[in-house]
Amino acid sequence: MQCEKIFDNLLNSYIYMERYVNNGSPSGWTRLRSTSEETNPFTGKRVFPILEFDDNDLDCLIIGESNSLFEKGVNYAHPDSFNSEILRKGKRNIKESFLQVSPTSGGRTMFIRNDEFDGFIKLTYDIDRIGRVDRQLGYGHCMSSIEVSNSIKDAIDHKKFKNTYGVLLEKSAKVTKIPYNGTIYEWGTILREQISYPYTNEKRQLIPGFSLFGKDYYSKDTINDELPIIQFIKLSQRDPKEYLLSVMMMTVDAWFGTLLNCAFILELHGQNCYYEIDEHFIIKRIIIKDMDSVDKDLTLAKKLGLNDQWKSYPFECFYEDVPEHHPWYYKIRPSYMYDFKLGTYLLQPIMDVVCEKYELDKDYIRNTLKDYVSDLYIGRIPLGYFPEDGSWFDCDKGERKPGERRKYYAHPNPLFR
């Protein structure tokens, strides 16, 4: 990809990176199980309509702000759900929506292409798993997405974050309760803004986190085509070491800042964030997204004097010393999310490609970031929040069956703390 041209057409460049400048998840599941060939990010059509179904006769809940898309007596579905058993047994009238979309990397989150609507629509996907995970958006997902988004916005408005932090707000969601096999299936949809908050008048481009070190899927010159972050460093004419450390520091600032200001644990891998770049090709902010995947740490919230009451409870709520919430898991969760998801899925590949290109000392970069985290954050976190024996945790990459517990493994010497 020729990164010097990404400002020629902001939307087309963004969509191209989202879909094609992507190595896929290190778990290996990105292309093993996705949506249909006609709709998935790598091979699907450029633009296509999603579906809608009537829900005037059903119990529906709009969460957050009102939105005209949810006031039409319909909810929305992925094109693969045209033959959905749930919608069929629920006697829903399914048809093509007027909404034209392009798929993003996750497969069920779509960028709306209609001029009168800006932003993203995140859909329930009921046909199969995408990757290793079921993709229903139930009440908990939708309520949590709005609560987390509002809480982060409030913290931003109260100047609790650095100016390198931003978020794509999720302001509105809808849940349709569909009768299904004697129960109720909660069919949710979430709307996400397109423009980063806090809003800026400067011309900026969103770079998917994974695209910084991603190869261009359609590149005809895979040998000489430099990875985007290398092109950005060259185009910015900045010192590679300073550029790299700036990106890595704003990333850990985002993770620890969200933890300390909101008691939220971000799943901050490459698909759950963007980097915002200016016309001088300098990365100005990290942008957080996917609010329904954010954990709420109730124990930490109480210790820090933060809000611990959520309407979405118990969805994505974690606390210690409660048997049904697996206290053993509470004690490894922060390490799993920071050391593994953030460390090995995002920080390490960014570090590796820059250090290898410019022959930088990886140990120096790691130790500099460790010192930064230790000086700014570790002392502000309750003792024992990370494993006291100095270990860190990752997990197996296999698929779990419903109700099956994932296996976690301890390792010495965390990379970035």
Secondary structure, 3 states (H helix, E strand, C coil): CCHHHCCCCHHHHHHHHHHHECCCCCCCCCCCCCCCCCCCCCCCCCCEEEEEEECCCCCEEEEECCCHHHCCCEEEECHHHHHCHHHHHCCCCEEEEEEEEEECCCCCEEEECCCCCCCEEEECEEEEEECCEEECCCHHHHHHHHHHHHHHHHHHHCCCCCCCEEECCCCEEEEEEEEECCEEEEEEEEEECCCCECCCCCCCEEEEHHHHHCCECCCCCCCCCCCHHHHHHHHHCCCHHHHHHHHHHHHHHHHHHHHHHHCEECCCCHHHEEEEECCCCCEEEEEECCHHHCEEEHHHHHHHCCCCCCCCCCCCEECCCCHHHCHHHHHHHHHHHHHHHHHHHHHHHHHHHHHHHHCCCHHHHHHHHHHHHHHHCHHHCCCCCCCCCCEEEEECCCCCCCCCCCCEEEEECCCCC
